[in-house]
Amino acid sequence: MYPEIEPYDQGMLDVGDGHRVYWEVSGNPEGKPAVVVHGGPGSGSTPGKRRYFDPAVYRIVQFDQRNCGRSTPHASEPVVDLSANTTDHLLRDMEQLREHLGVEKWLVFGGSWGSALSVTYALRHPHRVSEMIITAVATGRHSEIEWLIRGFGALAPEAYERFLAGVPDPGEDVSAAYHRLLMDPDPAVHRKAAEDWCAWEDAIATVPPGRDVEHEPWEPRFQLAFARLVTHYFSNRCWLPDDELAREGHVLKDIPGVIVHGQLDLSALAGNPWVLHSCWPGSELVVVEKGTHGTGTREAIIAAADRFAAP
């Protein structure tokens, strides 16, 4: 990865609805613009993601999506209104930020939920995207969400039983049930729901067994915001038409792009990148042997960014 660098510019963008979105820019102020779209929903931007890009070549834009990271209001607040946080809101925020920074077109890089948001942004604003790099592929199809809250349970049955035990009626939509608990004003209720949801996130991350997925313990504020936002999006199926990619993928034909996916990424099945690749004319698919969700794919991502850095 490229060396650690600090942002040379940052700020809070008023995007309306009472929301202020944190943004920062690093690298070369005169360089090729690239925007990093983080996952989650609700994970927030991280310094490590800018290290995929050559700072001498790229002007690297990062931002925290609504209600997470350093954006305000934060989803961990005791009472918070998430009604003005939908996929359409996030797409408009990206366009406001692009205009605010004076960017005509930018390379769009997204992983996991960030890949679904990036692809949707490109479908709706193709003339604003110079290239795309997509990894840990999610496309926002409803079957992908069902896999994470239902289908994956067969691979981690003990953890899944504990996950279902956290909701009153596991027969209903699990994400919607958890979201109600997470939005309960009683701290004892919403904290337990956040712990239970994130325990399932950890269980998903450790399949197959033996994966090195050590991370710092969930910080309570981050944990609550993350769980609230994920369930907010999942229970609304991300406000995405299930067939949008299939119907509109042809508009991506003039956007060069690389899809990087781990062969063993069980939280985003290998079928996801194949669907995206088949709907995106001219895209390149790189399947990394033994790669998983967010691990083992670094070299392929950097290689793609280096290739697109050339004039």
C-alpha positions in Angstrom: 0.0 0.0 0.0 1.1 3.6 -0.5 2.4 5.5 2.6 0.2 7.0 5.2 -0.8 10.5 4.4 -3.0 13.2 6.1 -5.7 15.2 4.4 -4.8 18.6 3.1 -8.4 19.8 3.1 -11.6 18.9 5.0 -14.9 20.2 6.0 -18.6 19.7 6.8 -21.0 20.0 3.9 -24.6 21.1 4.6 -26.6 18.7 2.4 -30.1 19.7 3.8 -32.6 17.8 5.9 -30.6 18.9 9.0 -27.6 16.8 7.9 -23.9 17.8 7.6 -21.6 15.4 5.8 -17.9 15.2 6.7 -15.4 15.2 3.8 -11.7 15.2 3.4 -9.2 15.3 0.5 -5.7 14.0 0.4 -3.0 13.4 -2.2 -2.2 15.7 -5.0 -4.5 18.8 -5.1 -4.0 18.9 -8.9 -4.3 15.2 -9.4 -6.8 12.9 -10.9 -10.0 12.9 -8.7 -11.0 9.6 -7.0 -13.8 9.2 -4.5 -13.8 6.4 -1.9 -17.3 5.1 -1.1 -17.3 3.3 2.3 -19.3 0.3 3.2 -21.7 -0.7 6.0 -24.0 1.1 5.6 -22.6 3.1 8.5 -19.0 2.0 8.6 -17.6 5.5 7.9 -14.4 6.3 6.0 -11.0 5.2 7.2 -7.5 6.4 6.5 -6.4 3.0 5.2 -8.6 3.2 2.1 -6.7 6.2 0.7 -3.5 4.2 0.7 -4.8 2.2 -2.4 -4.1 5.3 -4.5 -0.7 6.9 -5.5 -0.8 10.2 -3.6 1.4 11.8 -6.2 -1.1 11.2 -8.9 -4.6 11.1 -7.3 -6.7 13.7 -5.6 -8.4 11.4 -3.1 -11.8 12.3 -1.8 -13.4 10.6 1.2 -16.6 11.3 3.0 -18.8 9.8 5.8 -22.3 8.9 4.7 -25.2 10.4 6.6 -25.5 9.7 10.3 -22.1 7.9 10.6 -18.4 8.7 11.1 -18.0 12.4 11.7 -21.2 13.4 9.9 -24.0 14.8 12.0 -26.5 14.0 13.4 -24.9 10.7 14.5 -27.0 7.5 14.5 -25.9 6.6 18.0 -27.8 9.5 19.5 -30.4 8.3 22.0 -33.2 9.6 19.7 -32.4 10.0 16.0 -34.5 10.4 12.9 -33.3 8.3 10.0 -36.1 9.2 7.6 -33.9 11.5 5.6 -31.3 8.8 5.1 -32.0 6.7 2.0 -30.0 5.6 -1.0 -31.4 8.5 -3.0 -30.2 10.9 -0.3 -26.7 9.5 -0.3 -26.5 9.7 -4.1 -27.6 13.4 -4.0 -24.9 14.0 -1.3 -22.3 12.6 -3.6 -23.3 14.9 -6.3 -23.4 17.9 -3.9 -19.9 17.0 -2.8 -18.6 16.7 -6.3 -19.9 20.1 -7.2 -18.7 21.6 -4.0 -15.1 20.4 -4.7 -15.3 21.5 -8.4 -14.8 18.0 -9.8 -16.1 17.3 -13.3 -15.6 13.5 -13.3 -14.0 11.2 -10.8 -12.9 7.6 -10.4 -15.4 5.9 -8.1 -14.1 3.2 -5.7 -16.4 1.3 -3.5 -16.5 -2.0 -1.5 -19.3 -4.0 0.0 -22.3 -1.7 0.5 -20.0 1.0 -1.0 -19.9 -1.1 -4.2 -23.7 -1.1 -4.4 -23.9 2.6 -3.8 -21.0 3.2 -6.3 -22.7 1.2 -9.1 -26.0 2.9 -8.5 -24.3 6.3 -8.6 -22.8 5.3 -12.0 -26.1 4.0 -13.3 -27.7 7.4 -12.6 -24.8 9.7 -13.2 -22.6 7.9 -15.8 -21.2 11.1 -17.3 -19.6 11.9 -13.9 -17.7 8.7 -13.6 -14.3 8.3 -15.3 -13.6 4.8 -14.1 -14.8 2.4 -11.4 -13.1 -0.1 -9.1 -15.6 -2.3 -7.3 -14.6 -4.9 -4.6 -16.3 -7.2 -2.1 -19.2 -6.9 -4.5 -22.7 -6.1 -3.5 -25.2 -4.9 -6.0 -28.2 -4.2 -3.7 -30.3 -7.0 -5.0 -32.9 -8.3 -2.5 -31.5 -11.8 -2.7 -28.2 -10.6 -1.3 -29.8 -9.2 1.8 -31.9 -12.3 2.3 -28.7 -14.3 2.1 -27.1 -12.3 4.9 -30.1 -12.4 7.3 -31.4 -15.9 6.4 -29.4 -18.0 4.0 -26.0 -17.6 5.7 -27.4 -19.2 8.9 -26.8 -22.7 7.4 -23.1 -21.9 7.5 -23.0 -20.8 11.1 -26.0 -22.5 12.7 -25.1 -22.0 16.4 -24.4 -18.3 15.9 -27.6 -17.9 13.8 -29.7 -19.5 16.5 -28.4 -16.9 19.0 -29.0 -14.2 16.3 -32.7 -15.2 15.9 -33.1 -15.5 19.7 -32.5 -11.7 19.9 -35.8 -10.9 18.2 -39.4 -11.5 19.5 -40.7 -13.1 16.3 -37.9 -14.6 14.1 -40.6 -15.5 11.5 -40.8 -11.8 10.4 -38.2 -9.9 8.6 -35.2 -10.1 10.9 -33.6 -6.8 10.0 -36.9 -5.0 10.6 -37.4 -6.6 13.9 -33.8 -5.7 15.0 -34.3 -2.2 13.7 -37.3 -1.7 16.0 -35.2 -2.8 19.0 -32.3 -0.7 18.0 -34.4 2.4 17.8 -36.0 1.8 21.2 -35.2 4.7 23.5 -34.4 2.4 26.4 -30.6 2.0 26.5 -30.9 -1.5 27.8 -33.0 -2.6 24.8 -31.0 -0.9 22.0 -27.6 -1.7 23.4 -28.4 -5.4 23.6 -29.8 -5.4 20.1 -26.7 -3.7 18.8 -24.5 -6.3 20.6 -26.6 -9.2 19.2 -26.6 -7.8 15.6 -22.8 -7.2 15.6 -22.2 -10.6 17.1 -23.8 -12.0 13.9 -21.6 -9.7 11.8 -18.6 -11.2 13.6 -19.9 -14.7 13.0 -20.3 -14.0 9.3 -16.7 -12.7 9.2 -15.3 -15.9 10.7 -16.7 -18.3 8.1 -14.8 -20.3 6.8 -13.2 -21.2 10.2 -9.6 -20.1 10.7 -9.9 -16.7 9.0 -7.7 -14.0 10.5 -10.3 -11.4 11.2 -9.1 -9.9 14.5 -10.3 -6.4 15.1 -10.6 -4.0 18.0 -13.7 -4.7 20.2 -16.8 -2.9 18.9 -16.8 0.6 20.3 -20.3 1.1 21.7 -21.1 4.4 19.9 -19.9 3.0 16.6 -21.7 -0.4 17.2 -25.1 1.2 17.8 -24.8 3.6 14.8 -23.6 0.8 12.5 -26.4 -1.6 13.6 -29.1 1.0 13.3 -28.0 2.0 9.8 -27.5 -1.5 8.5 -30.9 -2.6 9.7 -32.5 0.7 8.4 -31.2 -0.1 4.9 -31.7 -3.8 5.0 -35.3 -3.6 6.2 -36.1 -1.2 3.4 -34.1 -3.4 0.9 -31.8 -0.3 0.4 -34.6 1.5 -1.5 -33.3 -0.1 -4.7 -35.4 -1.6 -7.5 -34.4 -5.2 -7.6 -33.9 -5.2 -11.4 -32.2 -1.8 -11.8 -28.8 -3.2 -12.6 -30.3 -5.7 -15.1 -32.4 -3.0 -16.8 -29.9 -0.1 -16.8 -26.5 -1.8 -16.8 -26.0 -0.9 -20.5 -25.4 2.7 -19.5 -22.1 1.6 -17.9 -20.6 0.5 -21.3 -18.4 3.6 -21.7 -17.0 3.4 -18.1 -13.8 1.4 -17.8 -13.8 -0.7 -14.7 -12.3 -3.5 -12.7 -14.3 -5.8 -10.4 -12.1 -7.4 -7.7 -13.6 -10.2 -5.6 -12.4 -12.8 -3.2 -13.1 -16.4 -4.2 -14.0 -17.2 -0.6 -16.1 -14.2 0.1 -19.1 -15.9 1.5 -20.8 -12.8 2.8 -20.9 -11.6 -0.8 -21.2 -14.7 -2.9 -19.2 -15.2 -6.1 -22.4 -14.9 -8.1 -22.6 -11.2 -7.3 -19.5 -10.1 -9.3 -20.6 -12.3 -12.2 -24.0 -10.6 -12.2 -22.3 -7.2 -12.2 -19.7 -8.2 -14.8 -22.4 -9.6 -17.2 -24.5 -6.4 -16.9 -21.5 -4.0 -17.3 -20.2 -4.2 -20.9 -16.4 -4.0 -21.0 -15.7 -4.5 -17.3 -12.8 -6.7 -16.2 -13.5 -9.3 -13.5 -10.6 -10.3 -11.2 -11.4 -13.2 -8.8 -8.6 -13.5 -6.2 -7.9 -17.1 -5.2 -8.4 -17.5 -1.4 -9.5 -13.9 -1.1 -12.4 -13.2 1.3 -14.5 -10.2 2.2 -12.0 -7.4 2.4 -8.9 -9.5 2.7 -6.5 -10.9 0.1 -7.6 -8.5 -2.6 -5.4 -5.5 -1.9 -2.8 -6.1 -4.6 -5.5 -6.4 -7.3 -7.1 -3.1 -6.2 -3.9 -1.2 -6.2 -3.0 -2.6 -9.6 -6.3 -1.3 -10.9 -5.8 2.1 -9.4 -2.3 2.3 -10.8 -3.5 1.4 -14.2 -6.2 4.1 -14.2 -3.6 6.6 -12.9 -2.1 6.7 -16.4 -3.3 9.6 -18.6 
